Amino acid sequence: MADGDAALARAREQGVRGFVVPGTKLDDAPEAVDIAQKNDDVWAAVGFHPHEAKDCDDAAFSAIEKFAKAERVVAIGEIGLDYHYMHSPRETQIAVFERHIDLAKRLSLPVIVHNRESNDDMLQILSGGKGILHSFTESYEVAAKLIDRGYFISFSGIVTFRTAESLRDCARRLPHDRVLIETDTPYLAPVPFRGRDNEPAYVIKIAELLATLWGEPLEKVAEQTTANFERVFGVRLPR
């Protein structure tokens, strides 16, 4: 985003109290860590997105491992599998994904997982652990399996789209203490901002939708998702 400080300010005005900025490749990692170090309500994640897995050689992974040990890095991600675009070969994606998961286990960090059209391999690899299935779009059955294995489910603006009724049903049925909300900026702006660049301030629209789905006050949804955020990332938001 062109003006990250302004975007953070707009989000804070909407009541957003904590942020995790994930990298998707080695070039992103320094900036993500820098933003986190300059803001006491921002943390970072580092890793190779499946699109970029082809570029994760030994030297690049070693550099990511060093960034992962920085003080305000709280997760390994965004990592995972994407069989829709196949910007990296399947075997490479799997190998890089597994390598990052091993790093997360060694550092006792959660993972932030991208999954697109790769359920079978993803479920086989994520046999158990701690982390988040980010921008979740799969079925309730898949979500339930992942929750049973220790993972959290995070919903982006997609859950507000007109055609996403099955995803809303999934969100309605999940245990509230395993749900997170996110923006996936600059993509997937929620209704009524669809078509614009997304930004953290818009996460309020996802919280409002969950309040409707759960039959709960917005304040209770905010309290619950904040507690979930703190639990999965092992942080304490500024009070």
C-alpha positions in Angstrom: 0.0 0.0 0.0 1.3 3.4 -1.0 0.9 5.0 2.4 1.0 2.4 5.1 1.0 4.9 8.0 -2.2 6.5 6.8 -3.8 3.1 6.3 -2.9 2.1 9.8 -4.3 5.3 11.1 -7.6 4.8 9.3 -7.9 1.3 10.7 -7.2 2.4 14.2 -10.0 5.0 13.8 -12.3 2.1 13.0 -11.3 0.3 16.2 -8.8 -2.2 14.7 -6.3 -2.8 17.5 -3.8 -5.3 16.1 -2.1 -6.1 12.8 0.1 -8.8 11.3 1.9 -7.9 8.1 3.0 -11.1 6.3 5.7 -11.3 3.6 5.3 -13.4 0.5 9.0 -13.6 -0.6 12.4 -12.7 0.6 12.2 -9.1 -0.7 9.1 -8.5 1.4 10.6 -9.6 4.7 12.7 -6.6 5.6 9.8 -4.2 5.0 7.4 -6.3 7.0 9.8 -6.5 9.9 10.5 -2.8 9.7 6.8 -1.8 9.9 6.4 -4.1 12.9 9.4 -2.6 14.7 8.0 0.9 14.2 4.5 0.2 15.6 3.6 -1.4 18.9 0.3 -2.7 17.5 1.9 -4.3 14.4 3.7 -7.7 14.1 5.3 -9.4 11.1 5.3 -12.8 9.4 7.9 -14.0 6.9 8.0 -16.8 4.3 7.6 -17.8 0.7 4.1 -17.8 -0.8 3.5 -20.8 -3.1 3.6 -18.6 -6.1 7.2 -17.7 -5.2 8.3 -21.2 -4.0 10.4 -21.6 -7.1 12.7 -18.8 -5.8 13.2 -20.3 -2.4 16.6 -21.9 -2.7 18.9 -22.7 0.2 20.3 -19.2 0.4 16.9 -17.5 0.4 15.5 -19.9 3.0 18.5 -19.3 5.2 17.8 -15.5 5.0 14.1 -16.1 5.8 15.2 -18.2 8.8 17.2 -15.2 10.1 14.3 -12.8 9.7 12.0 -15.3 11.4 14.1 -14.9 14.6 13.5 -11.1 14.7 11.8 -9.8 17.8 8.4 -8.9 16.3 8.0 -11.8 13.9 5.2 -13.9 15.3 4.5 -16.4 12.4 5.8 -18.1 9.4 3.8 -17.1 6.3 2.3 -16.6 4.0 3.1 -20.1 3.0 1.1 -23.0 1.5 -0.1 -24.5 -1.8 -1.9 -23.0 -4.8 -2.8 -25.3 -7.7 -4.9 -22.8 -9.5 -2.2 -20.6 -11.1 0.7 -23.1 -10.7 3.3 -20.3 -10.7 5.6 -22.8 -9.1 5.7 -26.5 -9.8 3.6 -28.7 -7.4 6.5 -30.7 -6.1 8.4 -27.4 -5.4 5.4 -25.9 -3.6 5.1 -29.0 -1.4 8.8 -29.1 -0.6 9.0 -25.4 0.3 5.8 -25.6 2.3 7.1 -28.5 4.4 10.4 -26.8 4.9 8.6 -23.7 6.3 6.4 -25.8 8.5 9.6 -27.4 10.0 11.0 -24.0 10.6 7.8 -22.9 12.4 8.0 -26.0 14.6 11.6 -25.4 15.4 10.9 -21.7 16.4 7.6 -22.5 18.1 5.7 -20.1 15.7 2.3 -20.6 14.1 2.0 -20.7 10.3 -0.2 -18.6 8.0 -1.4 -20.9 5.3 -2.6 -20.2 1.7 -4.7 -22.9 0.2 -6.2 -22.9 -3.3 -7.4 -26.0 -5.0 -5.0 -28.1 -3.0 -7.2 -29.6 -0.2 -5.9 -33.2 -0.4 -2.2 -32.3 -0.2 -2.8 -29.5 2.3 -4.8 -31.8 4.7 -2.1 -34.5 4.4 0.7 -32.0 5.2 -1.2 -30.2 8.0 -1.6 -33.3 10.2 -1.4 -31.2 13.3 0.1 -28.0 14.6 -0.7 -24.3 15.2 -1.6 -21.7 12.7 -4.2 -20.0 10.5 -5.9 -21.0 7.3 -6.0 -17.5 5.8 -8.7 -16.1 3.5 -10.6 -19.4 3.9 -12.9 -20.4 1.1 -13.4 -24.1 1.6 -16.3 -26.1 3.1 -17.3 -26.4 6.7 -16.2 -30.0 6.6 -12.6 -29.0 5.7 -12.6 -26.3 8.3 -13.8 -28.7 11.0 -11.0 -31.1 10.2 -8.4 -28.3 10.5 -9.9 -27.0 13.7 -9.7 -30.5 15.2 -6.0 -30.5 14.3 -5.4 -27.2 16.2 -5.8 -24.6 13.5 -7.8 -21.3 13.3 -9.9 -20.2 10.3 -9.6 -16.7 9.0 -12.2 -15.0 6.8 -11.5 -12.2 4.4 -13.9 -10.0 2.3 -14.9 -13.0 0.3 -17.3 -14.0 3.0 -19.4 -10.8 2.2 -19.7 -11.5 -1.5 -23.2 -12.2 -2.9 -22.2 -15.7 -4.2 -20.5 -16.8 -0.9 -23.6 -18.2 0.9 -21.9 -21.6 1.5 -18.9 -19.8 3.1 -21.2 -17.8 5.3 -22.8 -21.0 6.4 -19.4 -22.3 7.3 -18.6 -19.1 9.3 -22.0 -19.4 11.0 -21.3 -23.0 12.2 -17.7 -22.7 13.4 -16.7 -22.4 17.1 -16.3 -18.7 17.7 -13.0 -19.2 19.6 -11.3 -20.4 16.4 -12.3 -17.7 14.0 -10.3 -14.7 12.8 -11.0 -11.8 10.4 -8.6 -10.3 7.9 -8.3 -8.0 4.9 -5.7 -9.7 2.7 -4.8 -6.2 1.5 -4.7 -4.9 -1.1 -7.1 -7.6 -2.4 -10.6 -8.9 -1.7 -12.2 -5.7 -0.4 -15.5 -6.6 1.3 -18.9 -5.4 0.3 -19.7 -2.4 0.0 -16.1 -1.6 -0.9 -15.7 -4.4 -3.5 -13.6 -3.2 -6.5 -11.5 -0.9 -4.5 -8.0 -1.5 -3.1 -8.6 -3.2 0.2 -7.2 -1.8 3.5 -7.3 -2.8 7.2 -10.0 -0.3 8.1 -12.5 -2.4 6.0 -12.1 -5.4 8.3 -15.0 -3.9 10.3 -17.3 -5.0 7.6 -16.4 -8.6 8.1 -16.9 -8.3 11.9 -20.3 -6.8 11.2 -21.2 -9.8 9.1 -20.1 -12.2 11.7 -22.2 -10.4 14.3 -25.2 -11.0 12.1 -24.3 -14.6 11.4 -23.7 -15.4 15.1 -26.5 -13.3 16.4 -24.1 -11.4 18.7 -23.4 -7.7 19.3 -20.5 -6.3 17.2 -18.6 -5.6 20.4 -18.7 -9.2 21.4 -17.4 -10.3 18.0 -14.6 -7.8 18.3 -13.7 -9.0 21.8 -13.7 -12.7 20.6 -11.7 -12.2 17.5 -9.2 -10.0 19.4 -8.7 -12.7 22.0 -8.3 -15.3 19.2 -5.6 -13.1 17.6 -3.7 -12.8 20.8 -3.9 -16.5 21.4 -2.8 -17.8 18.0 0.1 -15.2 17.7 1.1 -15.3 21.3 0.9 -11.5 21.7 -0.8 -9.0 23.9 -2.4 -6.0 22.2 -1.7 -2.5 23.6 -4.4 -1.6 26.2 
